[in-house]
Amino acid sequence: MRLTLTMTVTAIGSLLFGFAYLLAPASVASLYGIMLDPSSEYPRYFGSALLGFAAILWLGRKVTSGPALRAILVGSFVASITGFVVAVFQALNGTGNALVWSTVVIYLLLSLGFADFVIRTPPPR
């Protein structure tokens, strides 16, 4: 139950942030005190990746075992831990406002959660 809930909540969050970064990246970044170059498409690539992540998690949330579940969990952990590292560097460099620390907390919680699932889920044989 906890795994399904985690994957569902992460999928919904990824979907919302994905659409936000895809459709209005400058507005989202401004919430964090970051000004974007209007000609830059890089934030939209991030939004696109989040939408893909949301689809994988949403469609995979009912998988209970096997190689598919392992791939989803390991991929989710890798995405979360690398996001955490980037968010920490951003926060420590003083880029943005205090809301940047919310990103650090979100990625930390996701990293811990997916690490727990990766450790407790045996690899497929």
MOPAC internal coordinates of N, CA, C and O (Angstrom, degrees):
PM7 1SCF
backbone

  N    0.0000 0     0.00 0     0.00 0    0    0    0
  C    1.4529 1     0.00 0     0.00 0    1    0    0
  C    1.5275 1   111.08 1     0.00 0    2    1    0
  O    1.2310 1   120.26 1   137.09 1    3    2    1
  N    1.3309 1   117.11 1   -42.91 1    3    2    1
  C    1.4498 1   120.84 1  -177.50 1    5    3    2
  C    1.5272 1   111.18 1   -65.41 1    6    5    3
  O    1.2310 1   120.30 1   141.50 1    7    6    5
  N    1.3368 1   117.03 1   -38.50 1    7    6    5
  C    1.4605 1   120.73 1   178.71 1    9    7    6
  C    1.5248 1   110.41 1   -64.32 1   10    9    7
  O    1.2310 1   120.22 1   133.80 1   11   10    9
  N    1.3186 1   117.19 1   -46.20 1   11   10    9
  C    1.4668 1   120.64 1   179.20 1   13   11   10
  C    1.5189 1   110.90 1   -60.61 1   14   13   11
  O    1.2310 1   120.25 1   136.98 1   15   14   13
  N    1.3178 1   117.13 1   -43.02 1   15   14   13
  C    1.4672 1   120.84 1   179.21 1   17   15   14
  C    1.5327 1   110.95 1   -63.78 1   18   17   15
  O    1.2310 1   120.28 1   135.56 1   19   18   17
  N    1.3093 1   117.07 1   -44.44 1   19   18   17
  C    1.4654 1   121.18 1   179.53 1   21   19   18
  C    1.5223 1   110.87 1   -61.07 1   22   21   19
  O    1.2310 1   120.60 1   134.35 1   23   22   21
  N    1.3199 1   116.46 1   -45.65 1   23   22   21
  C    1.4612 1   120.02 1  -179.60 1   25   23   22
  C    1.5305 1   110.94 1   -66.39 1   26   25   23
  O    1.2310 1   120.13 1   141.86 1   27   26   25
  N    1.3235 1   117.36 1   -38.14 1   27   26   25
  C    1.4648 1   121.08 1   179.52 1   29   27   26
  C    1.5272 1   111.26 1   -65.94 1   30   29   27
  O    1.2310 1   120.49 1   131.57 1   31   30   29
  N    1.3263 1   116.67 1   -48.43 1   31   30   29
  C    1.4639 1   121.02 1  -179.39 1   33   31   30
  C    1.5328 1   110.36 1   -63.93 1   34   33   31
  O    1.2310 1   120.15 1   138.62 1   35   34   33
  N    1.3308 1   117.32 1   -41.38 1   35   34   33
  C    1.4554 1   120.84 1   178.75 1   37   35   34
  C    1.5315 1   110.81 1   -65.30 1   38   37   35
  O    1.2310 1   120.47 1   140.87 1   39   38   37
  N    1.3306 1   116.70 1   -39.13 1   39   38   37
  C    1.4680 1   120.69 1   178.02 1   41   39   38
  C    1.5265 1   110.86 1   -63.35 1   42   41   39
  O    1.2310 1   120.44 1   135.95 1   43   42   41
  N    1.3143 1   116.76 1   -44.05 1   43   42   41
  C    1.4743 1   120.25 1  -179.67 1   45   43   42
  C    1.5318 1   110.71 1   -65.72 1   46   45   43
  O    1.2310 1   120.26 1   135.36 1   47   46   45
  N    1.3230 1   117.11 1   -44.64 1   47   46   45
  C    1.4620 1   120.41 1   176.85 1   49   47   46
  C    1.5157 1   112.05 1   -60.88 1   50   49   47
  O    1.2310 1   120.55 1   137.33 1   51   50   49
  N    1.3292 1   116.56 1   -42.67 1   51   50   49
  C    1.4657 1   120.84 1   178.20 1   53   51   50
  C    1.5185 1   110.96 1   -64.61 1   54   53   51
  O    1.2310 1   120.42 1   141.58 1   55   54   53
  N    1.3140 1   116.81 1   -38.42 1   55   54   53
  C    1.4608 1   121.21 1   178.40 1   57   55   54
  C    1.5282 1   110.90 1   -63.07 1   58   57   55
  O    1.2310 1   120.67 1   132.19 1   59   58   57
  N    1.3318 1   116.32 1   -47.81 1   59   58   57
  C    1.4628 1   120.38 1  -178.60 1   61   59   58
  C    1.5287 1   111.98 1   -64.30 1   62   61   59
  O    1.2310 1   120.35 1   130.71 1   63   62   61
  N    1.3316 1   116.93 1   -49.29 1   63   62   61
  C    1.4596 1   119.85 1   179.09 1   65   63   62
  C    1.5223 1   110.93 1   -67.91 1   66   65   63
  O    1.2310 1   120.27 1   145.98 1   67   66   65
  N    1.3293 1   117.09 1   -34.02 1   67   66   65
  C    1.4578 1   120.66 1   178.23 1   69   67   66
  C    1.5117 1   111.91 1   -60.86 1   70   69   67
  O    1.2310 1   120.36 1   130.37 1   71   70   69
  N    1.3348 1   116.92 1   -49.63 1   71   70   69
  C    1.4596 1   120.25 1   177.87 1   73   71   70
  C    1.5285 1   111.29 1   -63.88 1   74   73   71
  O    1.2310 1   120.63 1   140.82 1   75   74   73
  N    1.3313 1   116.40 1   -39.18 1   75   74   73
  C    1.4670 1   119.78 1  -179.87 1   77   75   74
  C    1.5324 1   110.85 1   -61.93 1   78   77   75
  O    1.2310 1   120.30 1   132.68 1   79   78   77
  N    1.3429 1   117.03 1   -47.32 1   79   78   77
  C    1.4658 1   119.72 1   179.90 1   81   79   78
  C    1.5224 1   112.18 1   -71.16 1   82   81   79
  O    1.2310 1   119.98 1   151.21 1   83   82   81
  N    1.3109 1   117.63 1   -28.79 1   83   82   81
  C    1.4569 1   120.48 1   178.26 1   85   83   82
  C    1.5265 1   111.54 1   -73.33 1   86   85   83
  O    1.2310 1   120.36 1   139.32 1   87   86   85
  N    1.3271 1   116.91 1   -40.68 1   87   86   85
  C    1.4621 1   121.25 1  -172.96 1   89   87   86
  C    1.5302 1   114.50 1   -95.13 1   90   89   87
  O    1.2310 1   119.94 1   146.41 1   91   90   89
  N    1.3269 1   117.72 1   -33.59 1   91   90   89
  C    1.4693 1   120.47 1  -175.74 1   93   91   90
  C    1.5272 1   110.96 1  -143.65 1   94   93   91
  O    1.2310 1   120.08 1  -118.07 1   95   94   93
  N    1.3280 1   117.45 1    61.93 1   95   94   93
  C    1.4701 1   119.40 1  -174.72 1   97   95   94
  C    1.5247 1   114.29 1   -61.65 1   98   97   95
  O    1.2310 1   119.91 1   141.69 1   99   98   97
  N    1.3209 1   117.77 1   -38.31 1   99   98   97
  C    1.4680 1   119.79 1  -178.67 1  101   99   98
  C    1.5230 1   111.07 1   -65.94 1  102  101   99
  O    1.2310 1   120.49 1   142.46 1  103  102  101
  N    1.3210 1   116.66 1   -37.54 1  103  102  101
  C    1.4702 1   120.34 1   179.14 1  105  103  102
  C    1.5260 1   111.06 1   -66.66 1  106  105  103
  O    1.2310 1   120.47 1   137.97 1  107  106  105
  N    1.3218 1   116.70 1   -42.03 1  107  106  105
  C    1.4706 1   119.95 1   179.36 1  109  107  106
  C    1.5204 1   109.79 1   -65.72 1  110  109  107
  O    1.2310 1   120.37 1   132.90 1  111  110  109
  N    1.3143 1   116.90 1   -47.10 1  111  110  109
  C    1.4667 1   120.46 1  -179.25 1  113  111  110
  C    1.5228 1   111.66 1   -61.43 1  114  113  111
  O    1.2310 1   120.29 1   144.41 1  115  114  113
  N    1.3221 1   117.04 1   -35.59 1  115  114  113
  C    1.4704 1   119.70 1  -179.01 1  117  115  114
  C    1.5305 1   111.26 1   -65.57 1  118  117  115
  O    1.2310 1   119.74 1   152.24 1  119  118  117
  N    1.3216 1   118.11 1   -27.76 1  119  118  117
  C    1.4707 1   120.56 1   175.15 1  121  119  118
  C    1.5239 1   111.19 1   -60.59 1  122  121  119
  O    1.2310 1   121.09 1   148.95 1  123  122  121
  N    1.3375 1   115.53 1   -31.05 1  123  122  121
  C    1.4612 1   121.69 1  -179.57 1  125  123  122
  C    1.5300 1   111.95 1   -93.86 1  126  125  123
  O    1.2310 1   120.50 1  -172.45 1  127  126  125
  N    1.3302 1   116.65 1     7.55 1  127  126  125
  C    1.4583 1   120.74 1   179.35 1  129  127  126
  C    1.5144 1   113.31 1    75.20 1  130  129  127
  O    1.2310 1   120.56 1  -153.90 1  131  130  129
  N    1.3224 1   116.54 1    26.10 1  131  130  129
  C    1.4639 1   121.56 1  -178.09 1  133  131  130
  C    1.5257 1   108.57 1  -115.49 1  134  133  131
  O    1.2310 1   121.03 1   -51.36 1  135  134  133
  N    1.3149 1   115.63 1   128.64 1  135  134  133
  C    1.4572 1   120.52 1   177.78 1  137  135  134
  C    1.5236 1   108.76 1   -98.09 1  138  137  135
  O    1.2310 1   120.57 1   -52.06 1  139  138  137
  N    1.3267 1   116.51 1   127.94 1  139  138  137
  C    1.4578 1   121.47 1  -179.81 1  141  139  138
  C    1.5131 1   110.78 1  -101.03 1  142  141  139
  O    1.2310 1   121.43 1   -29.45 1  143  142  141
  N    1.3039 1   114.88 1   150.55 1  143  142  141
  C    1.4616 1   120.89 1   170.63 1  145  143  142
  C    1.5276 1   106.49 1   -71.72 1  146  145  143
  O    1.2310 1   119.72 1   -59.51 1  147  146  145
  N    1.3129 1   118.15 1   120.49 1  147  146  145
  C    1.4682 1   120.64 1  -176.84 1  149  147  146
  C    1.5228 1   114.13 1   -57.43 1  150  149  147
  O    1.2310 1   120.24 1   155.15 1  151  150  149
  N    1.3396 1   117.15 1   -24.85 1  151  150  149
  C    1.4592 1   119.24 1  -179.09 1  153  151  150
  C    1.5300 1   112.87 1   -84.73 1  154  153  151
  O    1.2310 1   119.89 1   171.74 1  155  154  153
  N    1.3199 1   117.81 1    -8.26 1  155  154  153
  C    1.4598 1   121.23 1  -178.12 1  157  155  154
  C    1.5238 1   111.30 1   -78.30 1  158  157  155
  O    1.2310 1   121.41 1   -49.88 1  159  158  157
  N    1.3077 1   114.91 1   130.12 1  159  158  157
  C    1.4675 1   120.75 1   178.24 1  161  159  158
  C    1.5306 1   112.08 1   -98.90 1  162  161  159
  O    1.2310 1   119.80 1   176.63 1  163  162  161
  N    1.3269 1   117.98 1    -3.37 1  163  162  161
  C    1.4629 1   121.15 1  -175.96 1  165  163  162
  C    1.5293 1   113.95 1   -57.02 1  166  165  163
  O    1.2310 1   118.75 1   138.55 1  167  166  165
  N    1.3148 1   119.98 1   -41.45 1  167  166  165
  C    1.4682 1   118.47 1   177.56 1  169  167  166
  C    1.5384 1   112.41 1   -61.80 1  170  169  167
  O    1.2310 1   120.54 1   149.60 1  171  170  169
  N    1.3119 1   116.57 1   -30.40 1  171  170  169
  C    1.4630 1   119.41 1   177.71 1  173  171  170
  C    1.5266 1   111.09 1   -69.72 1  174  173  171
  O    1.2310 1   119.95 1   147.35 1  175  174  173
  N    1.3474 1   117.71 1   -32.65 1  175  174  173
  C    1.4590 1   120.17 1   173.72 1  177  175  174
  C    1.5311 1   110.14 1   -62.51 1  178  177  175
  O    1.2310 1   120.88 1   139.63 1  179  178  177
  N    1.3216 1   115.92 1   -40.37 1  179  178  177
  C    1.4660 1   120.42 1   176.55 1  181  179  178
  C    1.5290 1   110.43 1   -61.24 1  182  181  179
  O    1.2310 1   120.48 1   135.05 1  183  182  181
  N    1.3195 1   116.68 1   -44.95 1  183  182  181
  C    1.4615 1   120.63 1   177.36 1  185  183  182
  C    1.5060 1   111.88 1   -60.55 1  186  185  183
  O    1.2310 1   120.59 1   138.41 1  187  186  185
  N    1.3119 1   116.48 1   -41.59 1  187  186  185
  C    1.4628 1   121.43 1   177.92 1  189  187  186
  C    1.5287 1   110.67 1   -61.47 1  190  189  187
  O    1.2310 1   120.36 1   135.17 1  191  190  189
  N    1.3344 1   116.91 1   -44.83 1  191  190  189
  C    1.4642 1   120.96 1   178.61 1  193  191  190
  C    1.5292 1   111.19 1   -62.85 1  194  193  191
  O    1.2310 1   120.25 1   139.68 1  195  194  193
  N    1.3299 1   117.13 1   -40.32 1  195  194  193
  C    1.4649 1   120.43 1   178.15 1  197  195  194
  C    1.5271 1   111.26 1   -63.16 1  198  197  195
  O    1.2310 1   120.22 1   142.23 1  199  198  197
  N    1.3268 1   117.19 1   -37.77 1  199  198  197
  C    1.4661 1   119.87 1   178.00 1  201  199  198
  C    1.5270 1   110.72 1   -65.77 1  202  201  199
  O    1.2310 1   119.95 1   140.72 1  203  202  201
  N    1.3142 1   117.70 1   -39.28 1  203  202  201
  C    1.4638 1   120.60 1   175.18 1  205  203  202
  C    1.5116 1   111.79 1   -63.94 1  206  205  203
  O    1.2310 1   120.66 1   137.60 1  207  206  205
  N    1.3224 1   116.34 1   -42.40 1  207  206  205
  C    1.4627 1   121.99 1   177.55 1  209  207  206
  C    1.5278 1   110.03 1   -61.36 1  210  209  207
  O    1.2310 1   120.49 1   138.07 1  211  210  209
  N    1.3276 1   116.67 1   -41.93 1  211  210  209
  C    1.4679 1   121.24 1   178.69 1  213  211  210
  C    1.5290 1   110.53 1   -61.60 1  214  213  211
  O    1.2310 1   120.37 1   136.63 1  215  214  213
  N    1.3159 1   116.91 1   -43.37 1  215  214  213
  C    1.4667 1   120.19 1  -179.73 1  217  215  214
  C    1.5264 1   111.28 1   -63.59 1  218  217  215
  O    1.2310 1   120.42 1   136.13 1  219  218  217
  N    1.3228 1   116.79 1   -43.87 1  219  218  217
  C    1.4658 1   120.52 1   179.59 1  221  219  218
  C    1.5251 1   110.63 1   -61.71 1  222  221  219
  O    1.2310 1   120.44 1   132.90 1  223  222  221
  N    1.3229 1   116.76 1   -47.10 1  223  222  221
  C    1.4660 1   120.17 1  -178.80 1  225  223  222
  C    1.5224 1   111.70 1   -67.12 1  226  225  223
  O    1.2310 1   120.20 1   138.63 1  227  226  225
  N    1.3286 1   117.23 1   -41.37 1  227  226  225
  C    1.4620 1   120.28 1  -178.92 1  229  227  226
  C    1.5327 1   110.89 1   -64.50 1  230  229  227
  O    1.2310 1   120.66 1   132.65 1  231  230  229
  N    1.3117 1   116.34 1   -47.35 1  231  230  229
  C    1.4622 1   120.25 1  -178.20 1  233  231  230
  C    1.5281 1   112.14 1   -72.78 1  234  233  231
  O    1.2310 1   120.46 1   153.71 1  235  234  233
  N    1.3348 1   116.72 1   -26.29 1  235  234  233
  C    1.4647 1   120.22 1  -178.60 1  237  235  234
  C    1.5142 1   114.92 1   -94.63 1  238  237  235
  O    1.2310 1   119.83 1  -179.03 1  239  238  237
  N    1.3220 1   117.93 1     0.97 1  239  238  237
  C    1.4697 1   119.78 1  -173.67 1  241  239  238
  C    1.5264 1   113.54 1   -67.44 1  242  241  239
  O    1.2310 1   119.61 1   160.98 1  243  242  241
  N    1.3192 1   118.36 1   -19.02 1  243  242  241
  C    1.4713 1   121.55 1  -179.95 1  245  243  242
  C    1.5215 1   112.82 1   -96.02 1  246  245  243
  O    1.2310 1   120.10 1   176.81 1  247  246  245
  N    1.3497 1   117.42 1    -3.19 1  247  246  245
  C    1.4580 1   121.29 1   178.76 1  249  247  246
  C    1.5251 1   107.85 1   -70.02 1  250  249  247
  O    1.2310 1   119.92 1   -49.86 1  251  250  249
  N    1.3191 1   117.75 1   130.14 1  251  250  249
  C    1.4641 1   120.48 1  -175.06 1  253  251  250
  C    1.5241 1   114.32 1  -104.32 1  254  253  251
  O    1.2310 1   119.93 1   158.60 1  255  254  253
  N    1.3286 1   117.74 1   -21.40 1  255  254  253
  C    1.4611 1   119.58 1  -179.86 1  257  255  254
  C    1.5210 1   109.33 1  -167.14 1  258  257  255
  O    1.2310 1   121.43 1    -4.41 1  259  258  257
  N    1.3391 1   114.86 1   175.59 1  259  258  257
  C    1.4539 1   120.44 1   175.31 1  261  259  258
  C    1.5107 1   114.13 1    97.56 1  262  261  259
  O    1.2310 1   121.33 1     2.13 1  263  262  261
  N    1.3304 1   115.06 1  -177.87 1  263  262  261
  C    1.4635 1   120.37 1  -176.25 1  265  263  262
  C    1.5294 1   113.29 1   -62.78 1  266  265  263
  O    1.2310 1   120.01 1   146.72 1  267  266  265
  N    1.3295 1   117.59 1   -33.28 1  267  266  265
  C    1.4681 1   119.71 1  -179.95 1  269  267  266
  C    1.5275 1   110.69 1   -63.91 1  270  269  267
  O    1.2310 1   120.37 1   134.32 1  271  270  269
  N    1.3212 1   116.91 1   -45.68 1  271  270  269
  C    1.4644 1   120.18 1   179.21 1  273  271  270
  C    1.5235 1   110.27 1   -63.11 1  274  273  271
  O    1.2310 1   120.50 1   136.75 1  275  274  273
  N    1.3213 1   116.65 1   -43.25 1  275  274  273
  C    1.4649 1   120.32 1  -179.90 1  277  275  274
  C    1.5334 1   110.69 1   -60.32 1  278  277  275
  O    1.2310 1   120.44 1   136.54 1  279  278  277
  N    1.3250 1   116.77 1   -43.46 1  279  278  277
  C    1.4643 1   121.09 1   179.64 1  281  279  278
  C    1.5244 1   110.96 1   -63.16 1  282  281  279
  O    1.2310 1   120.22 1   137.15 1  283  282  281
  N    1.3203 1   117.19 1   -42.85 1  283  282  281
  C    1.4638 1   121.16 1   179.46 1  285  283  282
  C    1.5249 1   110.56 1   -63.60 1  286  285  283
  O    1.2310 1   120.40 1   135.95 1  287  286  285
  N    1.3270 1   116.83 1   -44.05 1  287  286  285
  C    1.4670 1   120.54 1  -177.67 1  289  287  286
  C    1.5254 1   112.12 1   -67.94 1  290  289  287
  O    1.2310 1   120.46 1   134.70 1  291  290  289
  N    1.3310 1   116.72 1   -45.30 1  291  290  289
  C    1.4670 1   119.64 1  -179.59 1  293  291  290
  C    1.5301 1   109.95 1   -65.92 1  294  293  291
  O    1.2310 1   120.23 1   136.53 1  295  294  293
  N    1.3270 1   117.16 1   -43.47 1  295  294  293
  C    1.4612 1   120.33 1   177.62 1  297  295  294
  C    1.5153 1   112.09 1   -61.34 1  298  297  295
  O    1.2310 1   120.35 1   139.46 1  299  298  297
  N    1.3139 1   116.94 1   -40.54 1  299  298  297
  C    1.4591 1   121.52 1   178.79 1  301  299  298
  C    1.5223 1   111.15 1   -66.37 1  302  301  299
  O    1.2310 1   120.69 1   140.95 1  303  302  301
  N    1.3230 1   116.29 1   -39.05 1  303  302  301
  C    1.4619 1   119.41 1   177.27 1  305  303  302
  C    1.5266 1   110.72 1   -65.15 1  306  305  303
  O    1.2310 1   120.08 1   134.50 1  307  306  305
  N    1.3300 1   117.46 1   -45.50 1  307  306  305
  C    1.4654 1   121.18 1  -179.55 1  309  307  306
  C    1.5317 1   110.24 1   -60.84 1  310  309  307
  O    1.2310 1   120.30 1   134.99 1  311  310  309
  N    1.3208 1   117.03 1   -45.01 1  311  310  309
  C    1.4704 1   120.58 1   179.09 1  313  311  310
  C    1.5265 1   110.63 1   -62.93 1  314  313  311
  O    1.2310 1   120.21 1   139.71 1  315  314  313
  N    1.3220 1   117.21 1   -40.29 1  315  314  313
  C    1.4640 1   121.19 1  -177.75 1  317  315  314
  C    1.5245 1   112.38 1   -71.03 1  318  317  315
  O    1.2310 1   120.34 1   136.27 1  319  318  317
  N    1.3169 1   116.96 1   -43.73 1  319  318  317
  C    1.4683 1   118.92 1  -176.78 1  321  319  318
  C    1.5280 1   110.93 1   -71.28 1  322  321  319
  O    1.2310 1   119.74 1   142.33 1  323  322  321
  N    1.3326 1   118.10 1   -37.67 1  323  322  321
  C    1.4621 1   119.15 1   176.67 1  325  323  322
  C    1.5309 1   110.75 1   -69.16 1  326  325  323
  O    1.2310 1   120.20 1   143.52 1  327  326  325
  N    1.3252 1   117.22 1   -36.48 1  327  326  325
  C    1.4616 1   120.78 1   174.51 1  329  327  326
  C    1.5200 1   111.42 1   -62.86 1  330  329  327
  O    1.2310 1   120.75 1   141.28 1  331  330  329
  N    1.3250 1   116.16 1   -38.72 1  331  330  329
  C    1.4610 1   120.84 1   177.74 1  333  331  330
  C    1.5310 1   110.82 1   -62.17 1  334  333  331
  O    1.2310 1   120.46 1   133.70 1  335  334  333
  N    1.3227 1   116.72 1   -46.30 1  335  334  333
  C    1.4684 1   120.64 1  -179.52 1  337  335  334
  C    1.5343 1   110.69 1   -61.09 1  338  337  335
  O    1.2310 1   120.56 1   134.33 1  339  338  337
  N    1.3242 1   116.53 1   -45.67 1  339  338  337
  C    1.4689 1   120.59 1   178.77 1  341  339  338
  C    1.5291 1   110.57 1   -61.99 1  342  341  339
  O    1.2310 1   120.41 1   136.74 1  343  342  341
  N    1.3309 1   116.82 1   -43.26 1  343  342  341
  C    1.4657 1   120.95 1  -178.88 1  345  343  342
  C    1.5263 1   111.59 1   -64.60 1  346  345  343
  O    1.2310 1   120.12 1   140.81 1  347  346  345
  N    1.3295 1   117.38 1   -39.19 1  347  346  345
  C    1.4690 1   120.65 1   177.97 1  349  347  346
  C    1.5233 1   110.39 1   -63.66 1  350  349  347
  O    1.2310 1   120.46 1   133.18 1  351  350  349
  N    1.3406 1   116.73 1   -46.82 1  351  350  349
  C    1.4688 1   119.73 1   178.17 1  353  351  350
  C    1.5207 1   110.88 1   -59.93 1  354  353  351
  O    1.2310 1   120.33 1   137.88 1  355  354  353
  N    1.3154 1   116.97 1   -42.12 1  355  354  353
  C    1.4654 1   120.58 1   179.61 1  357  355  354
  C    1.5225 1   110.59 1   -62.46 1  358  357  355
  O    1.2310 1   120.31 1   134.36 1  359  358  357
  N    1.3216 1   117.02 1   -45.64 1  359  358  357
  C    1.4638 1   120.97 1  -178.51 1  361  359  358
  C    1.5322 1   111.17 1   -65.80 1  362  361  359
  O    1.2310 1   120.34 1   138.30 1  363  362  361
  N    1.3251 1   116.96 1   -41.70 1  363  362  361
  C    1.4628 1   120.27 1  -178.71 1  365  363  362
  C    1.5224 1   112.38 1   -71.71 1  366  365  363
  O    1.2310 1   120.00 1   152.63 1  367  366  365
  N    1.3216 1   117.60 1   -27.37 1  367  366  365
  C    1.4687 1   121.05 1   177.16 1  369  367  366
  C    1.5211 1   112.02 1   -77.76 1  370  369  367
  O    1.2310 1   120.34 1   172.74 1  371  370  369
  N    1.3207 1   116.96 1    -7.26 1  371  370  369
  C    1.4533 1   120.24 1   178.22 1  373  371  370
  C    1.5222 1   113.42 1    78.98 1  374  373  371
  O    1.2310 1   120.48 1  -163.88 1  375  374  373
  N    1.3162 1   116.69 1    16.12 1  375  374  373
  C    1.4608 1   120.20 1   177.50 1  377  375  374
  C    1.5169 1   108.55 1   -76.86 1  378  377  375
  O    1.2310 1   120.65 1   -58.43 1  379  378  377
  N    1.3143 1   116.37 1   121.57 1  379  378  377
  C    1.4587 1   119.80 1   179.55 1  381  379  378
  C    1.5101 1   112.81 1    90.56 1  382  381  379
  O    1.2310 1   121.53 1    10.12 1  383  382  381
  N    1.3383 1   114.67 1  -169.88 1  383  382  381
  C    1.4572 1   121.20 1  -178.30 1  385  383  382
  C    1.5387 1   110.54 1  -105.74 1  386  385  383
  O    1.2310 1   120.49 1    13.06 1  387  386  385
  N    1.3054 1   116.67 1  -166.94 1  387  386  385
  C    1.4668 1   121.22 1  -176.68 1  389  387  386
  C    1.5271 1   112.91 1   -64.41 1  390  389  387
  O    1.2310 1   119.77 1   157.51 1  391  390  389
  N    1.3270 1   118.05 1   -22.49 1  391  390  389
  C    1.4700 1   120.88 1   179.59 1  393  391  390
  C    1.5279 1   112.09 1   -63.97 1  394  393  391
  O    1.2310 1   120.47 1   159.20 1  395  394  393
  N    1.3295 1   116.71 1   -20.80 1  395  394  393
  C    1.4702 1   120.76 1   177.21 1  397  395  394
  C    1.5304 1   110.22 1   -58.36 1  398  397  395
  O    1.2310 1   120.30 1   146.99 1  399  398  397
  N    1.3347 1   117.03 1   -33.01 1  399  398  397
  C    1.4680 1   119.96 1   179.84 1  401  399  398
  C    1.5264 1   112.09 1   -66.07 1  402  401  399
  O    1.2310 1   119.96 1   156.48 1  403  402  401
  N    1.3252 1   117.69 1   -23.52 1  403  402  401
  C    1.4713 1   119.14 1   175.58 1  405  403  402
  C    1.5273 1   110.14 1   -65.72 1  406  405  403
  O    1.2310 1   120.59 1   146.33 1  407  406  405
  N    1.3200 1   116.48 1   -33.67 1  407  406  405
  C    1.4643 1   120.71 1   176.83 1  409  407  406
  C    1.5234 1   110.26 1   -66.14 1  410  409  407
  O    1.2310 1   120.57 1   139.81 1  411  410  409
  N    1.3279 1   116.52 1   -40.19 1  411  410  409
  C    1.4664 1   120.75 1   176.83 1  413  411  410
  C    1.5279 1   109.79 1   -59.45 1  414  413  411
  O    1.2310 1   120.28 1   133.34 1  415  414  413
  N    1.3182 1   117.07 1   -46.66 1  415  414  413
  C    1.4698 1   121.57 1  -178.53 1  417  415  414
  C    1.5313 1   110.84 1   -64.44 1  418  417  415
  O    1.2310 1   120.41 1   135.92 1  419  418  417
  N    1.3267 1   116.83 1   -44.08 1  419  418  417
  C    1.4770 1   119.94 1  -179.55 1  421  419  418
  C    1.5216 1   110.22 1   -61.14 1  422  421  419
  O    1.2310 1   120.20 1   131.44 1  423  422  421
  N    1.3315 1   117.22 1   -48.56 1  423  422  421
  C    1.4647 1   119.72 1  -179.54 1  425  423  422
  C    1.5296 1   111.81 1   -66.39 1  426  425  423
  O    1.2310 1   119.86 1   145.92 1  427  426  425
  N    1.3292 1   117.88 1   -34.08 1  427  426  425
  C    1.4666 1   120.42 1   176.38 1  429  427  426
  C    1.5247 1   110.37 1   -62.78 1  430  429  427
  O    1.2310 1   120.39 1   132.25 1  431  430  429
  N    1.3196 1   116.86 1   -47.75 1  431  430  429
  C    1.4689 1   120.17 1  -179.97 1  433  431  430
  C    1.5243 1   111.66 1   -63.29 1  434  433  431
  O    1.2310 1   120.53 1   137.22 1  435  434  433
  N    1.3177 1   116.60 1   -42.78 1  435  434  433
  C    1.4691 1   119.66 1   177.43 1  437  435  434
  C    1.5245 1   111.02 1   -62.96 1  438  437  435
  O    1.2310 1   120.27 1   137.95 1  439  438  437
  N    1.3354 1   117.08 1   -42.05 1  439  438  437
  C    1.4672 1   120.71 1   179.26 1  441  439  438
  C    1.5176 1   111.70 1   -61.85 1  442  441  439
  O    1.2310 1   120.55 1   134.14 1  443  442  441
  N    1.3224 1   116.56 1   -45.86 1  443  442  441
  C    1.4619 1   120.15 1   179.07 1  445  443  442
  C    1.5238 1   111.56 1   -63.81 1  446  445  443
  O    1.2310 1   120.78 1   137.07 1  447  446  445
  N    1.3271 1   116.12 1   -42.93 1  447  446  445
  C    1.4627 1   120.16 1   179.99 1  449  447  446
  C    1.5162 1   112.40 1   -63.78 1  450  449  447
  O    1.2310 1   120.27 1   129.82 1  451  450  449
  N    1.3263 1   117.08 1   -50.18 1  451  450  449
  C    1.4632 1   119.41 1  -178.83 1  453  451  450
  C    1.5250 1   111.62 1   -69.18 1  454  453  451
  O    1.2310 1   119.55 1   147.60 1  455  454  453
  N    1.3402 1   118.46 1   -32.40 1  455  454  453
  C    1.4692 1   120.62 1   175.06 1  457  455  454
  C    1.5198 1   109.79 1   -62.12 1  458  457  455
  O    1.2310 1   120.26 1   137.23 1  459  458  457
  N    1.3102 1   117.10 1   -42.77 1  459  458  457
  C    1.4642 1   121.46 1   178.12 1  461  459  458
  C    1.5258 1   110.99 1   -60.37 1  462  461  459
  O    1.2310 1   120.64 1   135.56 1  463  462  461
  N    1.3354 1   116.38 1   -44.44 1  463  462  461
  C    1.4634 1   119.51 1   179.90 1  465  463  462
  C    1.5306 1   111.42 1   -67.08 1  466  465  463
  O    1.2310 1   119.97 1   141.56 1  467  466  465
  N    1.3323 1   117.66 1   -38.44 1  467  466  465
  C    1.4594 1   120.67 1   178.65 1  469  467  466
  C    1.5238 1   109.95 1   -63.84 1  470  469  467
  O    1.2310 1   120.18 1   136.22 1  471  470  469
  N    1.3206 1   117.26 1   -43.78 1  471  470  469
  C    1.4623 1   121.34 1  -179.09 1  473  471  470
  C    1.5258 1   111.76 1   -66.18 1  474  473  471
  O    1.2310 1   120.34 1   138.78 1  475  474  473
  N    1.3279 1   116.95 1   -41.22 1  475  474  473
  C    1.4698 1   120.90 1  -175.77 1  477  475  474
  C    1.5256 1   114.12 1   -83.58 1  478  477  475
  O    1.2310 1   120.15 1   167.18 1  479  478  477
  N    1.3219 1   117.32 1   -12.82 1  479  478  477
  C    1.4663 1   119.88 1  -179.77 1  481  479  478
  C    1.5334 1   108.13 1   -97.65 1  482  481  479
  O    1.2310 1   120.54 1   -63.79 1  483  482  481
  N    1.3191 1   116.57 1   116.21 1  483  482  481
  C    1.4720 1   118.25 1  -178.02 1  485  483  482
  C    1.5330 1   110.89 1   -67.41 1  486  485  483
  O    1.2310 1   120.79 1   -36.25 1  487  486  485
  N    1.3392 1   116.09 1   143.75 1  487  486  485
  C    1.4563 1   118.68 1   177.69 1  489  487  486
  C    1.5287 1   110.53 1   -64.60 1  490  489  487
  O    1.2310 1   119.50 1   -31.93 1  491  490  489
  N    1.3285 1   118.56 1   148.07 1  491  490  489
  C    1.4640 1   120.69 1   178.98 1  493  491  490
  C    1.5240 1   110.42 1   -67.12 1  494  493  491
  O    1.2310 1   121.26 1   -27.97 1  495  494  493
  N    1.3106 1   115.20 1   152.03 1  495  494  493
  C    1.4797 1   120.44 1  -179.54 1  497  495  494
  C    1.4896 1   110.81 1   -98.51 1  498  497  495
  O    1.2310 1   120.10 1   180.00 1  499  498  497

